[in-house]
Amino acid sequence: MQNAIDVSVERDEEGALATVKVAVGSETTEHRVRVTDEDLERYGSSDARDLVRRSFEFLLEREPASSILPEFGISEIERYFPEYPSVIKTA
């Protein structure tokens, strides 16, 4: 089943706050993800929107959208998936 991932990003003093809507079949989930400028540098990205989209593709390969936290910082993914940094840098 194809996942539709819609990411919108707002910049603020802490970096970026992304709102992510994931549609899987008739079910939609919404998530808010904090991305700091340090996160962008750490994960080898210059675009928060692209990093968040690729991160959700990574997460959805490993768990259903309904299991993804509703609100989190992008670096928290590593706590659950230690391979995240190496995978996301090469994606």
C-alpha positions as CSV (number, residue, x, y, z in Angstrom):
1,M,0.0,0.0,0.0
2,Q,1.3,3.4,-1.0
3,N,1.8,6.0,1.8
4,A,1.2,9.7,1.1
5,I,3.4,11.9,3.1
6,D,2.7,15.6,3.2
7,V,5.2,17.9,4.9
8,S,4.9,21.6,5.6
9,V,7.6,23.5,7.5
10,E,7.6,26.7,9.5
11,R,10.9,28.3,10.5
12,D,11.3,29.9,13.9
13,E,14.1,30.8,16.3
14,E,14.8,27.2,17.2
15,G,15.1,25.9,13.6
16,A,12.1,24.4,11.9
17,L,8.8,22.9,13.0
18,A,7.3,20.4,10.5
19,T,3.7,19.3,10.3
20,V,3.5,15.9,8.7
21,K,0.3,14.2,7.5
22,V,0.6,10.6,6.6
23,A,-2.3,8.9,4.7
24,V,-2.3,5.2,4.5
25,G,-5.5,3.9,2.8
26,S,-8.4,5.7,4.5
27,E,-6.4,6.4,7.7
28,T,-4.5,9.7,8.2
29,T,-2.2,10.6,11.1
30,E,-0.7,14.0,11.9
31,H,2.7,14.6,13.5
32,R,4.8,17.6,14.5
33,V,8.6,17.3,14.2
34,R,11.2,19.7,15.5
35,V,14.3,20.0,13.4
36,T,17.2,22.2,14.6
37,D,19.9,23.7,12.5
38,E,22.3,21.3,14.3
39,D,20.1,18.3,13.2
40,L,20.4,19.4,9.6
41,E,24.1,19.5,9.9
42,R,24.3,16.2,11.8
43,Y,22.2,14.3,9.2
44,G,23.9,15.9,6.2
45,S,20.9,17.9,4.9
46,S,20.3,21.5,4.1
47,D,16.5,21.2,3.7
48,A,14.3,20.4,6.7
49,R,11.3,19.5,4.6
50,D,13.3,16.9,2.6
51,L,14.9,15.5,5.8
52,V,11.6,15.1,7.5
53,R,10.0,13.4,4.4
54,R,12.9,11.0,4.1
55,S,12.8,10.3,7.8
56,F,9.1,9.4,7.6
57,E,9.8,7.1,4.7
58,F,12.4,5.5,7.0
59,L,10.0,5.2,9.9
60,L,7.1,3.8,7.7
61,E,9.4,1.0,6.5
62,R,9.7,-0.1,10.2
63,E,6.4,0.7,11.8
64,P,2.8,1.7,11.0
65,A,2.0,5.4,10.9
66,S,-0.2,5.0,14.0
67,S,2.8,4.0,16.0
68,I,4.8,7.1,15.2
69,L,4.9,9.6,18.0
70,P,2.5,12.6,17.4
71,E,5.2,15.1,18.4
72,F,9.0,14.6,18.6
73,G,12.4,16.0,17.8
74,I,14.0,14.4,14.7
75,S,17.0,13.2,16.7
76,E,14.7,11.1,18.9
77,I,14.4,8.6,16.0
78,E,17.9,7.4,17.0
79,R,16.7,6.2,20.4
80,Y,14.4,3.7,18.7
81,F,16.4,3.0,15.6
82,P,20.1,3.3,16.1
83,E,20.8,2.8,12.4
84,Y,18.9,6.0,11.5
85,P,21.9,8.4,11.2
86,S,23.8,6.2,8.8
87,V,20.8,5.3,6.7
88,I,19.4,8.9,6.5
89,K,22.8,10.3,5.5
90,T,23.0,8.0,2.5
91,A,19.3,8.2,1.5
